[in-house]
Amino acid sequence: MDHVDSAAIEVMAAELLSSAEVARANAMATAPRFDFLASRVAQQRFAAELLGVPASKLTAAYECPQCGTGADVAHGRPGYLLDGGSAPLLLSASRASGWLLLAAVVRPGKGLRLGADLESVAATEFAGFDEVALTANERRHLASMEPGRRSWERARLWARKEAWLKMTGEGLRVRPDSLDVLDKPGLHDYEPFSDHEPSSHHEPFSGVPSGFVAALAIGTGAVPL
Ligand SMILES: CC(C)(COP(=O)(O)OP(=O)(O)OC[C@H]1O[C@@H](n2cnc3c(N)ncnc32)[C@H](O)[C@@H]1OP(=O)(O)O)[C@@H](O)C(=O)NCCC(=O)NCCS
């Protein structure tokens, strides 16, 4: 982003974000602070557009599995207040290497939950990742794939885990090597059209940047891990 863009983001952040969001941003270094402000402004405008209300009518209302809810909580599961009540919107967000993925369900059915994750394929390619992040079953699955496909598959599994754990709200308080996501219902994969021949269970989607995979988890909260 150039100087004009960052100045515009600062103005919009000051107009739209809650004091807890601004306080969280102000504890960050310059580059992550800007990414955070830009993504929270984009998320609020996205939510407002879906709800058909001005963005200034929404107030961030986050839910952390450890800290709970309240005006001073700006981390955890995203949500908004509208006219004093919870805005009728499920939201999930993910940032990766300067990109932001936003997913939402407007006026969700009772008990529905949503999680989304965007992952750079390169970010999961390091020694020791599989032992910490994958179940024994997932490691066997990876080993059975042709070598050229393995890095994509590893990133796909990781995006699925983070999307799932955002859906349940637990986040990485759950050990990722205890959560098998190969066959969980409600998980959907997305990858770019152009990078390679997509496998049958991936949905090619032009909105995913080259070198990234995304996953969406949607279902009810009561999920066996
Ligand atoms: C959720 C998590 C897996 C995502 O991590 P990540 O890959 O580094 O980051 P992503 O950009 O993909 O996702 C971040 C977004 O996930 C969402 N998120 C964070 N915690 C969440 C939760 N418990 N439930 C649902 N969504 C959550 C937020 O929208 C967050 O955006 P923000 O940075 O603007 O607040 C990780 O942050 C995590 O495990 N957090 C919870 C840990 C926890 O509960 N700690 C206790 C804090 S007191």
The ligand as an SDF file (V2000), in Angstrom:
LIG
                    3D

 48 50  0  0  0  0  0  0  0  0999 V2000
   -7.7200  -18.8270   15.1720 C   0  0  0  0  0  0  0  0  0  0  0  0
   -6.2710  -19.1520   14.8140 C   0  0  0  0  0  0  0  0  0  0  0  0
   -6.1700  -20.6490   14.5490 C   0  0  0  0  0  0  0  0  0  0  0  0
   -5.9530  -18.3530   13.5290 C   0  0  0  0  0  0  0  0  0  0  0  0
   -4.6080  -18.0730   13.4300 O   0  0  0  0  0  0  0  0  0  0  0  0
   -3.7650  -17.4720   12.2210 P   0  0  0  0  0  0  0  0  0  0  0  0
   -3.5910  -18.4670   11.1400 O   0  0  0  0  0  0  0  0  0  0  0  0
   -2.5460  -16.9540   12.8580 O   0  0  0  0  0  0  0  0  0  0  0  0
   -4.5200  -16.2250   11.6780 O   0  0  0  0  0  0  0  0  0  0  0  0
   -5.6120  -15.9760   10.5570 P   0  0  0  0  0  0  0  0  0  0  0  0
   -5.2650  -14.6940    9.9370 O   0  0  0  0  0  0  0  0  0  0  0  0
   -5.8630  -17.1380    9.6670 O   0  0  0  0  0  0  0  0  0  0  0  0
   -6.9360  -15.7870   11.4420 O   0  0  0  0  0  0  0  0  0  0  0  0
   -7.0380  -14.7310   12.3590 C   0  0  0  0  0  0  0  0  0  0  0  0
   -8.4990  -14.4740   12.5640 C   0  0  0  0  0  0  0  0  0  0  0  0
   -9.0970  -15.6520   13.1300 O   0  0  0  0  0  0  0  0  0  0  0  0
  -10.2510  -15.2460   13.8510 C   0  0  0  0  0  0  0  0  0  0  0  0
  -10.2030  -15.9180   15.1450 N   0  0  0  0  0  0  0  0  0  0  0  0
   -9.2540  -15.8100   16.1110 C   0  0  0  0  0  0  0  0  0  0  0  0
   -9.5790  -16.5960   17.1580 N   0  0  0  0  0  0  0  0  0  0  0  0
  -10.7610  -17.1960   16.8350 C   0  0  0  0  0  0  0  0  0  0  0  0
  -11.6080  -18.1080   17.5160 C   0  0  0  0  0  0  0  0  0  0  0  0
  -11.3240  -18.5560   18.7500 N   0  0  0  0  0  0  0  0  0  0  0  0
  -12.7470  -18.5440   16.9010 N   0  0  0  0  0  0  0  0  0  0  0  0
  -13.0480  -18.1140   15.6600 C   0  0  0  0  0  0  0  0  0  0  0  0
  -12.2760  -17.2250   14.9550 N   0  0  0  0  0  0  0  0  0  0  0  0
  -11.1530  -16.7850   15.5570 C   0  0  0  0  0  0  0  0  0  0  0  0
  -10.2180  -13.7190   13.9610 C   0  0  0  0  0  0  0  0  0  0  0  0
  -11.1090  -13.2130   12.9940 O   0  0  0  0  0  0  0  0  0  0  0  0
   -8.7790  -13.3990   13.5720 C   0  0  0  0  0  0  0  0  0  0  0  0
   -8.6850  -12.1350   12.9530 O   0  0  0  0  0  0  0  0  0  0  0  0
   -7.9630  -10.9100   13.7050 P   0  0  0  0  0  0  0  0  0  0  0  0
   -6.4850  -11.1710   13.6000 O   0  0  0  0  0  0  0  0  0  0  0  0
   -8.4270   -9.7110   12.9550 O   0  0  0  0  0  0  0  0  0  0  0  0
   -8.4160  -10.9210   15.1330 O   0  0  0  0  0  0  0  0  0  0  0  0
   -5.2970  -18.7480   15.9790 C   0  0  0  0  0  0  0  0  0  0  0  0
   -5.2290  -17.3460   16.0100 O   0  0  0  0  0  0  0  0  0  0  0  0
   -5.7650  -19.2450   17.3150 C   0  0  0  0  0  0  0  0  0  0  0  0
   -5.6750  -20.4160   17.6130 O   0  0  0  0  0  0  0  0  0  0  0  0
   -6.3000  -18.3460   18.1200 N   0  0  0  0  0  0  0  0  0  0  0  0
   -6.9580  -18.7020   19.3770 C   0  0  0  0  0  0  0  0  0  0  0  0
   -5.9850  -18.9610   20.5080 C   0  0  0  0  0  0  0  0  0  0  0  0
   -6.6380  -18.5960   21.7980 C   0  0  0  0  0  0  0  0  0  0  0  0
   -7.7960  -18.8660   22.0350 O   0  0  0  0  0  0  0  0  0  0  0  0
   -5.9060  -17.9140   22.6380 N   0  0  0  0  0  0  0  0  0  0  0  0
   -6.4500  -17.3430   23.8080 C   0  0  0  0  0  0  0  0  0  0  0  0
   -6.3070  -15.8530   23.6990 C   0  0  0  0  0  0  0  0  0  0  0  0
   -6.5910  -15.0430   25.2420 S   0  0  0  0  0  0  0  0  0  0  0  0
  1  2  1  0
  2  3  1  0
  2  4  1  0
  2 36  1  0
  4  5  1  0
  5  6  1  0
  6  7  2  0
  6  8  1  0
  6  9  1  0
  9 10  1  0
 10 11  2  0
 10 12  1  0
 10 13  1  0
 13 14  1  0
 14 15  1  0
 15 16  1  0
 15 30  1  0
 16 17  1  0
 17 18  1  0
 17 28  1  0
 18 19  1  0
 18 27  1  0
 19 20  2  0
 20 21  1  0
 21 22  1  0
 21 27  2  0
 22 23  1  0
 22 24  2  0
 24 25  1  0
 25 26  2  0
 26 27  1  0
 28 29  1  0
 28 30  1  0
 30 31  1  0
 31 32  1  0
 32 33  2  0
 32 34  1  0
 32 35  1  0
 36 37  1  0
 36 38  1  0
 38 39  2  0
 38 40  1  0
 40 41  1  0
 41 42  1  0
 42 43  1  0
 43 44  2  0
 43 45  1  0
 45 46  1  0
 46 47  1  0
 47 48  1  0
M  END
$$$$
